[in-house]
Amino acid sequence: MAKLLKDIKKQNSCHDCGTSIGFKHESGCDNEVCTSCHLQKLTCGCEGVELRERWTGVSHEYLMQLCEDNNLYTKWETGSGWVIAEMADSDSQHDLNAAAQILFKLKKSK
């Protein structure tokens, strides 16, 4: 698994809308993920979601798979904030921040 992580190529711009790393996707981009339901924003059906996803250079699907392969999950606990969780926890979600940290640490050590 580590070989795949360190060899992944970052895409400097989104394949659909062309936005650069760190900038928000353009409206109608088929690569943008909804910040509410985490599905493809173009087809998810969520209404009133104003927060736009920024392009990281790595696909959302890849980060989700990285979470699943490395058991990276989180959940919100009142009074504690975001805490480490297990996939089996009913209110857990993929910890995309932890996945991105792993990915970019491996890229730096290359």
C-alpha positions as a Python dict, from the first residue, in 0.01 Angstrom:
ca = {
    (1, 'M'): (0, 0, 0),
    (2, 'A'): (275, 250, 89),
    (3, 'K'): (422, 226, -262),
    (4, 'L'): (89, 330, -413),
    (5, 'L'): (64, 626, -176),
    (6, 'K'): (408, 766, -238),
    (7, 'D'): (381, 720, -613),
    (8, 'I'): (46, 894, -657),
    (9, 'K'): (65, 1195, -884),
    (10, 'K'): (-103, 1514, -776),
    (11, 'Q'): (-300, 1687, -1048),
    (12, 'N'): (-225, 2058, -1048),
    (13, 'S'): (-569, 2142, -1185),
    (14, 'C'): (-911, 1981, -1168),
    (15, 'H'): (-979, 1769, -1478),
    (16, 'D'): (-1328, 1919, -1522),
    (17, 'C'): (-1335, 2285, -1421),
    (18, 'G'): (-960, 2355, -1438),
    (19, 'T'): (-932, 2518, -1097),
    (20, 'S'): (-586, 2514, -936),
    (21, 'I'): (-489, 2348, -608),
    (22, 'G'): (-626, 2544, -313),
    (23, 'F'): (-904, 2715, -509),
    (24, 'K'): (-1275, 2635, -511),
    (25, 'H'): (-1427, 2428, -789),
    (26, 'E'): (-1640, 2610, -1047),
    (27, 'S'): (-2017, 2570, -1032),
    (28, 'G'): (-2124, 2256, -1220),
    (29, 'C'): (-1789, 2078, -1185),
    (30, 'D'): (-1836, 1700, -1198),
    (31, 'N'): (-1532, 1648, -972),
    (32, 'E'): (-1658, 1857, -679),
    (33, 'V'): (-1783, 1679, -367),
    (34, 'C'): (-2077, 1819, -167),
    (35, 'T'): (-1954, 1953, 168),
    (36, 'S'): (-2276, 1831, 330),
    (37, 'C'): (-2335, 1472, 211),
    (38, 'H'): (-1988, 1402, 59),
    (39, 'L'): (-2134, 1274, -268),
    (40, 'Q'): (-2083, 1431, -610),
    (41, 'K'): (-2215, 1787, -570),
    (42, 'L'): (-2350, 1798, -925),
    (43, 'T'): (-2597, 1513, -858),
    (44, 'C'): (-2644, 1490, -479),
    (45, 'G'): (-2964, 1695, -450),
    (46, 'C'): (-2863, 1884, -134),
    (47, 'E'): (-3018, 2230, -134),
    (48, 'G'): (-2881, 2546, 23),
    (49, 'V'): (-2522, 2417, 63),
    (50, 'E'): (-2314, 2729, 5),
    (51, 'L'): (-1973, 2599, 117),
    (52, 'R'): (-1767, 2499, -189),
    (53, 'E'): (-1496, 2234, -191),
    (54, 'R'): (-1140, 2335, -273),
    (55, 'W'): (-930, 2127, -513),
    (56, 'T'): (-651, 1945, -329),
    (57, 'G'): (-483, 1781, -626),
    (58, 'V'): (-603, 1438, -508),
    (59, 'S'): (-943, 1288, -586),
    (60, 'H'): (-1200, 1253, -311),
    (61, 'E'): (-1248, 885, -400),
    (62, 'Y'): (-878, 818, -345),
    (63, 'L'): (-884, 981, 0),
    (64, 'M'): (-1197, 780, 92),
    (65, 'Q'): (-1022, 458, -10),
    (66, 'L'): (-715, 558, 191),
    (67, 'C'): (-939, 601, 498),
    (68, 'E'): (-1093, 258, 448),
    (69, 'D'): (-757, 87, 391),
    (70, 'N'): (-608, 246, 706),
    (71, 'N'): (-915, 252, 933),
    (72, 'L'): (-920, 633, 950),
    (73, 'Y'): (-1258, 738, 1090),
    (74, 'T'): (-1378, 1020, 1310),
    (75, 'K'): (-1694, 1131, 1486),
    (76, 'W'): (-1819, 1434, 1675),
    (77, 'E'): (-1854, 1408, 2053),
    (78, 'T'): (-2023, 1692, 2237),
    (79, 'G'): (-1774, 1847, 2477),
    (80, 'S'): (-1474, 1676, 2313),
    (81, 'G'): (-1505, 1774, 1947),
    (82, 'W'): (-1380, 1544, 1671),
    (83, 'V'): (-1241, 1216, 1806),
    (84, 'I'): (-1101, 898, 1653),
    (85, 'A'): (-1372, 645, 1572),
    (86, 'E'): (-1415, 298, 1429),
    (87, 'M'): (-1587, 223, 1100),
    (88, 'A'): (-1856, 28, 1289),
    (89, 'D'): (-1957, 332, 1497),
    (90, 'S'): (-2298, 445, 1372),
    (91, 'D'): (-2202, 812, 1356),
    (92, 'S'): (-1848, 775, 1222),
    (93, 'Q'): (-1726, 923, 897),
    (94, 'H'): (-1409, 903, 691),
    (95, 'D'): (-1130, 1115, 842),
    (96, 'L'): (-1018, 1285, 521),
    (97, 'N'): (-781, 1515, 711),
    (98, 'A'): (-592, 1216, 853),
    (99, 'A'): (-581, 1057, 507),
    (100, 'A'): (-440, 1374, 352),
    (101, 'Q'): (-175, 1397, 626),
    (102, 'I'): (-59, 1042, 555),
    (103, 'L'): (-54, 1103, 183),
    (104, 'F'): (148, 1422, 197),
    (105, 'K'): (393, 1292, 461),
    (106, 'L'): (471, 999, 230),
    (107, 'K'): (510, 1233, -67),
    (108, 'K'): (757, 1451, 130),
    (109, 'S'): (972, 1153, 230),
    (110, 'K'): (1006, 1044, -132),
}
